[in-house]
């Protein structure tokens, strides 16, 4: 029998600490199945099930493809797989990344919204950028309940702040109050579901499932063509608007919010500048070497031309080096977790936090 309620919880940096505090006070007989997605590194191993199982009274395991769900159990998305929730079971897919992540929060939220409608309680906690906001919109449109950790107390406030900014959250609470709230919500009387506002959630879930009929149908892409390329595959992006939230998806299914797209473009530009710097410095060094050889052989004209080439390459390299140095000098040395710099700065911390020893 399907669970009475499902609770879907999404987080990124700082999420393990938040989850541990919530799970610690949830009752063993909670009349709901709980699903968790945290951004794991694809090549890492996850100790999260063991951590949560020890922290609280509920059983916690990594989700298994095709497994039926049970109340009073926590299911965790394993590394490199999206966890999708269906009416009678859960599925794991290596579908296209969303905001550069797999697993990602949005696919889980959307699939739960489609499967359980008003019986979904979606929770956004600490994390960088704006992952989970689009999925939370799908939950709200189908009568589900949106719960957000108070951004003021979140270790990394970007994810909960984005949820508050773009979604009419039903509850914005501190972690200490969240277990009691969730326990109360899943024991309430169910109400009749209202008609659902049309959106693209079903199409988005089909992308996450790698539904080739959907992906190969050029006319099925939601939104309008955007003048940007996908950072993951270089393909054309389509722009989709969900209220004030703008997101993008490419032909093969990679998805980006505007904030995540800007962050990835910044990373791509940074890598391109370093590549250009390396190429110019190598060109200058080679030209200098050849100029010295030409001078030794008495070919003064060739030596002069090669020396000029070396000087020009060195000057260009200096310009790029100054840009790279200035960019880093202007980056705030903080741990607030905002934007691309904060996302990169805390990647190692997040990796250790999720896969570290316990």
C-alpha positions in Angstrom: 0.0 0.0 0.0 1.4 3.4 -0.9 2.3 5.7 2.0 -0.3 8.2 3.3 2.2 11.0 2.8 5.6 11.4 1.3 8.2 13.9 2.6 10.9 14.9 0.1 13.9 16.7 1.5 16.6 18.5 -0.5 19.8 20.1 0.5 23.4 20.8 -0.6 26.3 22.3 1.4 25.5 22.1 5.2 22.7 19.7 4.5 24.0 16.7 6.5 24.1 18.7 9.7 20.5 20.0 9.1 19.2 16.5 8.2 20.8 14.9 11.2 19.1 17.4 13.5 15.7 16.8 12.0 15.9 13.0 11.8 17.0 12.8 15.4 13.6 13.9 16.6 11.3 12.2 14.1 9.2 9.3 15.6 9.8 5.8 14.5 6.2 5.4 13.5 6.0 8.4 11.3 3.1 7.8 8.8 5.1 8.9 5.8 7.9 7.7 3.6 10.9 10.1 3.6 13.0 10.7 0.5 16.3 12.7 0.6 18.5 14.2 -2.1 21.8 15.8 -1.3 24.3 16.8 -3.9 26.9 13.9 -3.8 30.0 14.0 -5.9 29.5 11.4 -8.7 32.7 9.4 -7.9 32.3 9.6 -4.1 30.8 7.1 -1.7 28.0 8.0 0.6 27.8 7.4 4.3 24.6 9.4 4.7 22.3 6.4 5.3 24.6 5.2 8.2 24.8 8.7 9.6 21.0 9.2 9.6 20.3 5.7 10.8 22.5 6.2 13.8 21.1 9.7 14.5 17.4 8.9 14.7 14.8 6.2 15.3 13.8 5.7 11.7 15.5 3.2 9.4 17.6 4.8 6.6 18.9 3.2 3.5 20.0 4.2 0.0 17.2 3.9 -2.5 17.1 0.8 -4.7 15.7 1.0 -8.3 12.2 -0.4 -8.4 11.9 -0.7 -4.6 8.5 -0.3 -3.0 8.3 2.5 -0.4 7.3 2.0 3.2 6.1 4.5 5.9 8.6 5.2 8.7 11.6 4.7 6.4 14.1 7.2 4.9 15.3 6.6 1.3 18.4 8.4 0.1 19.5 9.2 -3.5 22.8 7.4 -4.1 25.7 9.2 -5.9 25.3 9.8 -9.6 21.6 8.9 -9.8 18.4 10.9 -9.7 15.9 9.5 -7.3 12.4 9.7 -8.7 9.2 8.9 -6.8 6.2 7.2 -8.4 2.9 6.1 -7.0 3.9 2.6 -6.1 7.7 2.5 -6.2 10.9 4.6 -6.5 13.2 4.6 -9.5 16.9 5.6 -10.1 18.1 7.1 -13.3 21.4 8.4 -14.6 19.5 11.1 -16.5 20.8 14.5 -17.6 22.2 16.7 -14.8 20.3 19.6 -13.4 22.4 22.6 -12.4 25.4 20.4 -12.9 24.2 17.9 -10.3 23.2 14.2 -10.3 21.4 13.5 -8.0 19.5 16.8 -8.1 16.7 18.0 -5.9 14.3 19.2 -8.5 13.7 15.9 -10.3 12.8 14.2 -7.0 10.4 17.0 -6.0 8.7 17.1 -9.4 8.2 13.3 -9.6 6.7 13.3 -6.1 4.4 16.1 -7.0 3.1 14.3 -10.0 2.7 11.0 -8.1 1.2 12.2 -4.8 -0.2 15.7 -5.3 -1.5 17.2 -2.1 0.1 14.4 -0.1 3.6 15.7 -0.6 5.5 17.7 1.9 8.7 19.2 0.3 11.5 20.5 2.5 14.4 22.8 1.4 17.4 23.2 3.6 20.9 24.6 3.6 22.7 24.7 0.3 24.3 26.9 -2.5 22.6 28.5 -5.4 18.9 27.9 -6.1 18.5 24.1 -6.5 15.1 22.8 -5.4 13.1 26.0 -6.2 11.7 24.8 -9.5 10.6 21.5 -7.9 9.1 23.3 -5.0 7.0 25.3 -7.4 5.7 22.0 -9.0 4.8 20.7 -5.5 2.9 23.9 -4.6 0.9 23.8 -7.9 -0.4 20.4 -7.0 -1.5 21.3 -3.5 1.5 20.0 -1.7 3.1 21.7 1.3 6.3 23.8 1.1 8.5 23.8 4.2 11.7 25.9 4.1 14.5 26.1 6.7 14.8 29.7 8.0 17.6 31.2 5.8 18.8 33.2 8.7 20.0 30.1 10.5 21.1 28.0 7.5 24.8 27.4 7.2 24.6 28.1 3.5 21.4 30.2 2.9 21.2 30.4 -0.9 18.9 27.5 -1.4 16.3 28.3 1.3 16.5 32.0 0.4 15.7 31.2 -3.3 12.8 29.1 -2.2 11.4 31.9 0.0 11.9 34.5 -2.8 10.1 32.5 -5.5 7.6 30.2 -3.7 4.8 31.0 -1.3 6.2 28.7 1.4 3.7 27.4 3.8 6.2 27.2 6.7 9.6 28.9 7.1 11.0 27.4 10.4 14.2 26.8 12.3 15.5 23.3 12.4 14.6 22.8 16.1 10.9 23.3 15.2 10.9 21.2 12.0 10.5 17.6 13.4 7.4 18.6 15.4 6.0 20.4 12.3 6.5 17.5 10.0 5.0 15.0 12.5 2.0 17.2 12.8 1.6 17.7 9.0 1.6 14.0 8.2 -1.1 13.3 10.8 -3.6 15.8 9.5 -6.8 15.0 7.7 -6.5 14.7 4.0 -8.4 17.2 1.9 -9.8 16.9 -1.6 -7.2 17.8 -4.3 -8.0 20.8 -6.5 -7.5 21.0 -10.2 -3.8 21.3 -11.1 -2.5 24.4 -12.9 -0.8 23.3 -16.2 3.0 23.4 -16.2 6.0 21.5 -17.6 6.6 19.1 -14.6 5.6 16.0 -16.6 7.9 16.9 -19.4 10.7 17.6 -17.0 10.3 14.2 -15.3 10.4 12.5 -18.7 13.8 14.2 -19.3 15.0 12.9 -16.0 13.9 9.4 -17.0 15.8 9.7 -20.3 12.5 9.2 -22.2 14.0 9.1 -25.7 10.6 9.7 -27.4 10.4 13.0 -25.5 14.0 14.0 -25.9 14.1 13.2 -29.7 10.9 15.2 -30.4 12.1 18.7 -31.3 8.6 20.1 -31.0 8.1 18.9 -27.4 10.7 21.2 -25.8 9.1 23.6 -23.4 9.8 27.3 -23.5 11.4 29.5 -26.2 14.9 29.3 -27.8 17.5 31.1 -25.8 20.7 32.8 -27.1 22.9 30.6 -24.9 24.6 27.2 -25.2 24.5 24.4 -22.7 27.7 24.4 -20.6 27.6 20.6 -20.3 27.1 19.6 -24.0 27.2 22.9 -26.0 23.6 22.4 -27.3 20.9 24.9 -27.7 19.0 26.0 -24.6 15.3 26.6 -24.3 14.1 29.2 -21.7 11.3 28.4 -19.4 9.7 30.9 -17.0 8.0 29.8 -13.8 6.8 33.0 -12.3 9.9 35.0 -11.5 12.1 32.0 -11.8 13.9 31.6 -15.1 15.4 28.2 -16.1 16.8 26.6 -19.2 16.9 23.1 -20.7 18.8 21.7 -23.7 17.8 19.2 -26.3 19.2 16.2 -24.4 17.9 17.3 -21.1 20.5 19.2 -19.1 18.7 21.8 -17.0 19.9 25.1 -15.5 18.4 27.9 -13.5 19.7 31.3 -14.5 21.8 31.5 -11.3 23.4 28.1 -11.8 24.0 28.8 -15.5 25.8 32.1 -14.7 27.9 30.2 -12.1 28.9 27.6 -14.6 29.6 30.2 -17.3 31.9 31.9 -14.8 33.8 28.6 -14.2 34.0 28.0 -18.0 35.4 31.5 -18.5 37.9 31.0 -15.7 39.1 27.8 -17.3 39.4 29.4 -20.7 41.5 32.3 -19.4 43.9 29.8 -17.7 44.1 27.9 -21.0 44.9 31.1 -22.9 47.5 32.1 -20.3 49.2 28.8 -20.6 49.2 28.9 -24.4 50.7 32.4 -24.5 53.4 31.6 -22.0 54.4 28.5 -24.0 54.4 30.6 -27.2 56.6 33.2 -25.6 59.0 30.6 -24.2 59.3 28.8 -27.6 59.8 32.1 -29.5 62.6 33.1 -27.1 64.2 29.7 -27.6 64.1 29.9 -31.3 65.3 33.6 -31.3 68.3 32.6 -29.3 69.1 29.8 -31.8 68.7 32.1 -34.8 71.0 34.6 -33.1 73.6 31.9 -32.6 73.4 31.0 -36.2 73.9 34.7 -37.3 70.4 35.1 -38.6 69.8 38.5 -37.0 66.6 39.4 -38.9 64.9 36.1 -37.9 66.1 36.4 -34.3 64.6 39.9 -34.1 61.2 38.8 -35.5 61.1 35.9 -33.0 62.0 38.1 -30.1 59.2 40.5 -31.1 56.8 37.5 -31.1 58.0 36.5 -27.7 57.5 40.0 -26.3 54.0 40.3 -27.8 53.0 36.9 -26.3 54.4 37.9 -22.9 52.5 41.2 -22.9 49.2 39.4 -23.8 49.9 36.8 -21.1 50.5 39.6 -18.6 47.1 41.1 -19.4 45.3 37.8 -18.8 47.3 37.1 -15.6 46.3 40.5 -14.3 42.6 39.8 -15.0 42.9 36.4 -13.2 44.6 38.0 -10.2 42.2 40.9 -10.0 39.2 38.6 -10.2 40.5 36.7 -7.1 41.4 39.8 -5.2 37.7 41.1 -5.6 36.2 37.8 -4.4 34.9 38.1 -0.8 36.8 35.9 1.6 33.7 34.6 3.3 31.8 31.3 3.8 28.4 32.6 3.0 28.0 30.2 0.1 26.7 32.7 -2.5 27.3 32.3 -6.2 30.0 30.4 -8.2 32.9 31.3 -6.0 31.1 30.2 -2.8 30.0 27.0 -4.6 33.6 26.1 -5.6 35.1 27.2 -2.3 32.9 24.8 -0.3 33.0 21.8 -2.7 35.7 20.0 -0.8 33.9 20.7 2.5 30.7 19.3 1.1 32.4 16.2 -0.3 34.0 15.5 3.1 30.8 16.2 4.9 28.8 13.7 2.9 31.3 10.9 2.4 33.5 11.4 5.4 34.0 8.8 8.2 31.4 8.5 10.9 
